[in-house]
Amino acid sequence: MRRILVPTDFSEEARNAYEVAISIARRTGAAIKLLHVVETPYYSSSFSATGDVTTGSNGMEQVYMLRLLETTKRQMNELLRTVAHEGVEVVQEVDVDRPINKIRRTIKEDGVDLVVMGSKGSSGLDEFLIGSNTEKVVRTSECPVLTVKNRLQDFDPREIVLASDFRREIRGAMDRFKEIQQLFGARIHLVYINTPGAFESSANIQQKLEYTAQKYGLQNYTINVYNDVMEEDGILNFANDIRADMIMMATHGRTGLAHLLSGSIAEDLVNHTSIPVLTVQLK
């Protein structure tokens, strides 16, 4: 792990994510890029990150942009000053764009290994109609994404839940999950949520989970079958029961109509739990 991206909107949740990223960087030697994207009501192509006009815009728009960028850079410097990051290389970047576009481009161009970002969560109509930038990153990121809500000083997860149906396709994410487990020396809890709509016998599920653990050479793990009405509820309830420090999941990264029809358990978890969630997109 060499490069960690931390998008920030200067919220409390984003600051919490930055502190977690610093804890991870201290363990791995990774460098952090702290990124803020200015999204304006004007065409983003009209301005550069320094406030210079690149296409036609009126004077009021330019004054607005210059003041906004000045405020943003003060907030960035304050964040760097007030959060201790000794021993960790941190660079900052401010750009004018749509946040999701800039984040995805930075992941690709910088070869980012991990995105750590805050999540406020949402519910009800807001969740259905809008979705947050964090959800969009979880859905589309080519690298693992760790979402954080609460402040976690000296982030050091010891009990990690890995929730899955443990089909063959999980092999695309298992190496990443093992890296995280080994990084922290944590115990990993493999859990299958048994629901009425997709019920299997406990014996069959336990055999499947044990096969997965042996196939990927897992160590320091437990095998769990948890019954609940919905998969999301089951994962959250199991994680709370064992006092988990983190949840790991693979996501299919569906977009458009397929996403609306199928939903995403990973995105729902990001919205509804205060436990950090690590998602890895299956290719």
KOLLUMPA-593135 format. One line per field, with one value per residue (C-alpha): x, y, z; residue number from 0; residue in three letters. Coordinates in Angstrom, 2 decimals, decimal comma, padded with zeros to 5 digits. Layout:
<pts>
X = [X | ...];
Y = [Y | ...];
Z = [Z | ...];
pos = [NUM | ...];
code = [ALA | ...];
</pts>
This chain:
<pts>
X = [000,00 | 001,79 | -000,86 | -003,95 | -006,52 | -008,59 | -011,33 | -012,45 | -015,30 | -013,94 | -016,81 | -016,28 | -016,68 | -014,05 | -011,65 | -012,27 | -011,45 | -008,23 | -007,14 | -007,84 | -005,84 | -002,89 | -003,04 | -002,97 | -000,17 | 001,98 | 001,68 | 002,28 | 004,57 | 002,02 | 001,73 | -001,61 | -003,23 | -005,78 | -008,21 | -010,95 | -013,09 | -014,85 | -018,20 | -019,77 | -023,08 | -021,05 | -019,45 | -016,40 | -014,46 | -014,71 | -012,10 | -008,82 | -007,96 | -006,25 | -009,38 | -008,08 | -010,69 | -010,29 | -013,49 | -016,02 | -017,40 | -018,49 | -016,69 | -019,03 | -018,46 | -014,70 | -014,86 | -017,06 | -014,65 | -011,55 | -013,14 | -014,34 | -010,88 | -009,22 | -011,56 | -010,98 | -007,19 | -007,41 | -009,54 | -007,05 | -004,11 | -006,02 | -006,73 | -003,06 | -002,04 | -004,45 | -004,26 | -000,89 | 000,70 | 004,36 | 006,20 | 003,54 | 003,89 | 000,74 | 000,15 | -002,88 | -004,82 | -007,75 | -009,53 | -012,68 | -014,79 | -017,58 | -016,34 | -017,01 | -015,28 | -012,18 | -011,96 | -012,22 | -009,64 | -007,23 | -007,55 | -006,55 | -003,87 | -002,16 | -002,39 | -004,28 | -004,29 | -006,94 | -009,57 | -010,50 | -013,48 | -016,09 | -019,76 | -022,62 | -025,12 | -028,61 | -032,02 | -035,49 | -036,17 | -032,75 | -031,05 | -033,28 | -033,20 | -029,74 | -027,18 | -023,97 | -020,59 | -019,34 | -021,87 | -020,87 | -017,21 | -018,04 | -019,98 | -017,43 | -013,95 | -011,35 | -009,51 | -010,75 | -012,73 | -012,84 | -015,73 | -015,60 | -018,18 | -017,02 | -013,70 | -011,35 | -008,07 | -005,19 | -007,30 | -006,44 | -009,27 | -008,97 | -012,29 | -013,23 | -016,42 | -016,21 | -019,76 | -020,40 | -022,29 | -018,81 | -019,31 | -016,33 | -016,29 | -015,09 | -011,58 | -011,11 | -011,33 | -009,96 | -006,31 | -007,23 | -009,19 | -006,24 | -003,87 | -006,05 | -006,36 | -002,60 | -001,85 | -003,64 | -003,13 | -006,90 | -009,26 | -011,57 | -015,15 | -016,57 | -020,33 | -023,12 | -026,52 | -029,21 | -032,51 | -035,95 | -035,71 | -032,37 | -032,33 | -029,66 | -028,92 | -026,37 | -024,28 | -023,98 | -023,10 | -020,48 | -018,90 | -018,82 | -017,22 | -014,64 | -013,75 | -013,28 | -011,03 | -008,87 | -008,72 | -007,39 | -005,14 | -006,91 | -005,61 | -007,11 | -010,72 | -014,16 | -017,02 | -020,51 | -024,05 | -026,42 | -030,18 | -032,05 | -034,86 | -032,65 | -028,97 | -028,13 | -029,84 | -028,08 | -024,63 | -025,26 | -026,70 | -023,87 | -021,25 | -022,84 | -023,09 | -019,36 | -018,44 | -016,73 | -014,25 | -014,70 | -016,86 | -015,47 | -017,56 | -017,20 | -019,44 | -020,48 | -020,36 | -023,61 | -024,82 | -027,91 | -031,08 | -029,33 | -028,30 | -031,82 | -033,34 | -030,86 | -029,71 | -026,39 | -025,94 | -022,50 | -023,89 | -026,72 | -024,20 | -022,17 | -025,32 | -026,65 | -023,74 | -021,24 | -018,70 | -016,05 | -016,81 | -014,18 | -015,54 | -013,70 | -015,25 | -015,38 | -014,09];
Y = [000,00 | 003,11 | 005,72 | 006,62 | 009,13 | 011,08 | 013,22 | 015,90 | 018,38 | 019,59 | 017,94 | 016,14 | 012,78 | 013,70 | 014,72 | 011,38 | 009,60 | 011,59 | 010,53 | 006,88 | 007,24 | 008,59 | 005,56 | 003,24 | 005,21 | 004,92 | 001,13 | 000,85 | 003,78 | 005,03 | 008,66 | 010,47 | 012,82 | 015,10 | 016,18 | 018,80 | 019,30 | 022,63 | 022,06 | 025,30 | 026,22 | 027,35 | 025,15 | 023,62 | 023,98 | 027,78 | 027,91 | 026,33 | 025,29 | 028,67 | 030,57 | 031,57 | 031,88 | 029,22 | 029,96 | 032,74 | 033,88 | 037,19 | 039,20 | 038,25 | 034,56 | 035,06 | 037,00 | 034,29 | 031,58 | 033,38 | 033,88 | 030,28 | 028,95 | 031,22 | 029,91 | 026,33 | 026,65 | 028,18 | 025,23 | 022,79 | 024,43 | 024,42 | 020,71 | 019,99 | 022,12 | 020,71 | 016,96 | 015,51 | 013,57 | 013,37 | 010,71 | 010,58 | 012,32 | 014,35 | 016,36 | 018,50 | 019,23 | 021,53 | 021,26 | 022,50 | 019,65 | 017,25 | 015,36 | 011,85 | 012,61 | 014,03 | 011,20 | 008,51 | 010,26 | 010,66 | 006,98 | 006,01 | 008,63 | 008,39 | 004,62 | 004,94 | 001,77 | 002,79 | 005,52 | 006,55 | 008,89 | 010,06 | 009,18 | 011,09 | 008,41 | 009,06 | 007,52 | 007,66 | 009,76 | 011,46 | 008,08 | 006,92 | 010,05 | 011,46 | 009,12 | 010,57 | 011,01 | 008,35 | 005,83 | 006,66 | 006,09 | 002,78 | 001,73 | 002,70 | 002,80 | 000,52 | 000,29 | -000,58 | 002,09 | 002,45 | 004,58 | 006,17 | 008,02 | 008,28 | 009,42 | 006,47 | 007,49 | 005,15 | 003,03 | -000,59 | -003,03 | -006,36 | -007,99 | -007,84 | -009,18 | -010,53 | -010,93 | -012,68 | -015,45 | -016,99 | -017,92 | -018,41 | -014,80 | -013,55 | -014,67 | -011,29 | -009,56 | -012,11 | -011,09 | -007,52 | -008,77 | -010,88 | -007,93 | -005,84 | -008,65 | -009,22 | -005,50 | -005,24 | -008,80 | -009,01 | -011,94 | -012,33 | -013,57 | -015,16 | -014,80 | -015,97 | -014,39 | -017,04 | -015,41 | -016,90 | -015,99 | -017,75 | -020,37 | -023,06 | -025,66 | -024,59 | -027,69 | -026,82 | -023,20 | -024,09 | -026,50 | -023,75 | -021,25 | -023,74 | -024,58 | -020,87 | -020,39 | -023,36 | -022,43 | -018,95 | -019,97 | -017,91 | -017,93 | -016,62 | -016,85 | -018,01 | -019,57 | -018,17 | -018,73 | -015,96 | -016,04 | -012,84 | -011,51 | -009,32 | -009,64 | -006,07 | -006,40 | -009,69 | -008,25 | -005,26 | -007,39 | -009,91 | -007,14 | -005,55 | -008,90 | -009,55 | -005,85 | -005,73 | -002,95 | -003,16 | -004,81 | -005,99 | -006,70 | -007,15 | -005,11 | -005,66 | -001,96 | -001,97 | 001,36 | 002,71 | 000,61 | -002,56 | -000,73 | 000,60 | -002,84 | -004,85 | -002,31 | -002,68 | -004,18 | -002,58 | 000,90 | 000,31 | -000,66 | 002,48 | 004,50 | 002,70 | 001,67 | 003,62 | 000,78 | 001,42 | -000,50 | -001,64 | -002,43 | -004,04 | -004,02 | -007,34 | -007,03];
Z = [000,00 | -001,28 | -001,96 | 000,06 | -001,19 | 001,34 | -000,24 | 002,20 | 002,47 | 005,86 | 007,73 | 011,03 | 009,27 | 006,69 | 009,45 | 011,16 | 007,90 | 007,56 | 011,06 | 010,19 | 006,98 | 008,98 | 011,29 | 008,28 | 006,61 | 009,72 | 009,52 | 005,78 | 004,95 | 002,43 | 001,32 | 001,62 | -000,88 | 000,79 | -001,93 | -001,93 | -005,00 | -005,45 | -007,09 | -008,29 | -009,92 | -012,93 | -015,53 | -013,87 | -017,14 | -016,79 | -014,00 | -013,04 | -009,49 | -009,00 | -009,99 | -013,41 | -016,14 | -018,84 | -020,81 | -020,90 | -017,52 | -016,08 | -013,40 | -010,59 | -011,26 | -011,13 | -007,83 | -006,35 | -007,44 | -006,13 | -002,71 | -002,60 | -003,45 | -000,88 | 001,80 | 000,69 | 000,86 | 004,35 | 005,47 | 003,93 | 005,67 | 008,97 | 008,60 | 007,93 | 010,90 | 013,47 | 012,70 | 013,67 | 010,83 | 011,82 | 009,86 | 007,14 | 003,78 | 003,09 | -000,07 | -000,71 | -003,85 | -004,58 | -007,91 | -009,61 | -010,93 | -010,06 | -006,98 | -008,29 | -011,61 | -009,94 | -007,40 | -010,06 | -012,23 | -009,31 | -008,40 | -011,93 | -012,60 | -009,19 | -008,86 | -005,57 | -003,44 | -000,90 | -000,58 | 002,96 | 003,16 | 005,59 | 005,37 | 006,91 | 005,98 | 004,64 | 004,81 | 003,34 | 000,27 | 000,27 | 000,08 | -002,79 | -004,91 | -004,37 | -002,92 | -001,55 | -003,19 | -000,80 | -002,13 | -005,70 | -004,88 | -003,15 | -006,25 | -008,88 | -007,33 | -008,89 | -005,54 | -002,04 | -000,20 | 003,59 | 004,85 | 008,29 | 010,38 | 013,98 | 015,38 | 015,90 | 017,47 | 016,67 | 014,34 | 015,14 | 014,29 | 016,10 | 015,18 | 011,48 | 009,89 | 006,34 | 005,05 | 001,74 | -000,01 | -000,54 | -004,15 | -006,43 | -007,62 | -004,22 | -005,14 | -006,86 | -003,48 | -001,03 | -001,41 | -000,39 | 002,61 | 003,74 | 003,41 | 005,72 | 008,25 | 008,28 | 008,45 | 011,80 | 013,04 | 013,43 | 013,80 | 010,82 | 011,22 | 008,07 | 008,20 | 005,92 | 006,55 | 006,20 | 005,14 | 004,50 | 000,81 | 000,28 | 003,02 | 003,17 | 005,81 | 008,39 | 007,67 | 003,97 | 004,71 | 007,31 | 004,84 | 002,21 | 004,58 | 005,82 | 002,22 | 001,49 | 004,51 | 003,54 | -000,13 | 000,59 | 003,45 | 006,09 | 009,63 | 012,87 | 011,71 | 012,82 | 010,84 | 011,42 | 010,13 | 011,25 | 010,72 | 009,96 | 007,81 | 005,59 | 004,70 | 005,67 | 009,06 | 009,67 | 008,95 | 011,23 | 014,02 | 013,85 | 013,80 | 016,85 | 018,64 | 018,38 | 018,81 | 015,44 | 014,67 | 010,90 | 008,24 | 004,89 | 001,80 | -001,92 | -004,21 | -007,81 | -008,63 | -010,57 | -011,94 | -013,64 | -013,79 | -012,59 | -009,43 | -008,82 | -009,28 | -007,26 | -004,71 | -002,97 | 000,48 | 000,73 | 000,08 | 002,55 | 005,21 | 004,55 | 005,14 | 008,19 | 010,40 | 012,44 | 012,05 | 009,37 | 006,17 | 003,67 | 000,21 | -002,69 | -006,14 | -007,96 | -011,50];
pos = [0 | 1 | 2 | 3 | 4 | 5 | 6 | 7 | 8 | 9 | 10 | 11 | 12 | 13 | 14 | 15 | 16 | 17 | 18 | 19 | 20 | 21 | 22 | 23 | 24 | 25 | 26 | 27 | 28 | 29 | 30 | 31 | 32 | 33 | 34 | 35 | 36 | 37 | 38 | 39 | 40 | 41 | 42 | 43 | 44 | 45 | 46 | 47 | 48 | 49 | 50 | 51 | 52 | 53 | 54 | 55 | 56 | 57 | 58 | 59 | 60 | 61 | 62 | 63 | 64 | 65 | 66 | 67 | 68 | 69 | 70 | 71 | 72 | 73 | 74 | 75 | 76 | 77 | 78 | 79 | 80 | 81 | 82 | 83 | 84 | 85 | 86 | 87 | 88 | 89 | 90 | 91 | 92 | 93 | 94 | 95 | 96 | 97 | 98 | 99 | 100 | 101 | 102 | 103 | 104 | 105 | 106 | 107 | 108 | 109 | 110 | 111 | 112 | 113 | 114 | 115 | 116 | 117 | 118 | 119 | 120 | 121 | 122 | 123 | 124 | 125 | 126 | 127 | 128 | 129 | 130 | 131 | 132 | 133 | 134 | 135 | 136 | 137 | 138 | 139 | 140 | 141 | 142 | 143 | 144 | 145 | 146 | 147 | 148 | 149 | 150 | 151 | 152 | 153 | 154 | 155 | 156 | 157 | 158 | 159 | 160 | 161 | 162 | 163 | 164 | 165 | 166 | 167 | 168 | 169 | 170 | 171 | 172 | 173 | 174 | 175 | 176 | 177 | 178 | 179 | 180 | 181 | 182 | 183 | 184 | 185 | 186 | 187 | 188 | 189 | 190 | 191 | 192 | 193 | 194 | 195 | 196 | 197 | 198 | 199 | 200 | 201 | 202 | 203 | 204 | 205 | 206 | 207 | 208 | 209 | 210 | 211 | 212 | 213 | 214 | 215 | 216 | 217 | 218 | 219 | 220 | 221 | 222 | 223 | 224 | 225 | 226 | 227 | 228 | 229 | 230 | 231 | 232 | 233 | 234 | 235 | 236 | 237 | 238 | 239 | 240 | 241 | 242 | 243 | 244 | 245 | 246 | 247 | 248 | 249 | 250 | 251 | 252 | 253 | 254 | 255 | 256 | 257 | 258 | 259 | 260 | 261 | 262 | 263 | 264 | 265 | 266 | 267 | 268 | 269 | 270 | 271 | 272 | 273 | 274 | 275 | 276 | 277 | 278 | 279 | 280 | 281 | 282];
code = [MET | ARG | ARG | ILE | LEU | VAL | PRO | THR | ASP | PHE | SER | GLU | GLU | ALA | ARG | ASN | ALA | TYR | GLU | VAL | ALA | ILE | SER | ILE | ALA | ARG | ARG | THR | GLY | ALA | ALA | ILE | LYS | LEU | LEU | HIS | VAL | VAL | GLU | THR | PRO | TYR | TYR | SER | SER | SER | PHE | SER | ALA | THR | GLY | ASP | VAL | THR | THR | GLY | SER | ASN | GLY | MET | GLU | GLN | VAL | TYR | MET | LEU | ARG | LEU | LEU | GLU | THR | THR | LYS | ARG | GLN | MET | ASN | GLU | LEU | LEU | ARG | THR | VAL | ALA | HIS | GLU | GLY | VAL | GLU | VAL | VAL | GLN | GLU | VAL | ASP | VAL | ASP | ARG | PRO | ILE | ASN | LYS | ILE | ARG | ARG | THR | ILE | LYS | GLU | ASP | GLY | VAL | ASP | LEU | VAL | VAL | MET | GLY | SER | LYS | GLY | SER | SER | GLY | LEU | ASP | GLU | PHE | LEU | ILE | GLY | SER | ASN | THR | GLU | LYS | VAL | VAL | ARG | THR | SER | GLU | CYS | PRO | VAL | LEU | THR | VAL | LYS | ASN | ARG | LEU | GLN | ASP | PHE | ASP | PRO | ARG | GLU | ILE | VAL | LEU | ALA | SER | ASP | PHE | ARG | ARG | GLU | ILE | ARG | GLY | ALA | MET | ASP | ARG | PHE | LYS | GLU | ILE | GLN | GLN | LEU | PHE | GLY | ALA | ARG | ILE | HIS | LEU | VAL | TYR | ILE | ASN | THR | PRO | GLY | ALA | PHE | GLU | SER | SER | ALA | ASN | ILE | GLN | GLN | LYS | LEU | GLU | TYR | THR | ALA | GLN | LYS | TYR | GLY | LEU | GLN | ASN | TYR | THR | ILE | ASN | VAL | TYR | ASN | ASP | VAL | MET | GLU | GLU | ASP | GLY | ILE | LEU | ASN | PHE | ALA | ASN | ASP | ILE | ARG | ALA | ASP | MET | ILE | MET | MET | ALA | THR | HIS | GLY | ARG | THR | GLY | LEU | ALA | HIS | LEU | LEU | SER | GLY | SER | ILE | ALA | GLU | ASP | LEU | VAL | ASN | HIS | THR | SER | ILE | PRO | VAL | LEU | THR | VAL | GLN | LEU | LYS];
</pts>
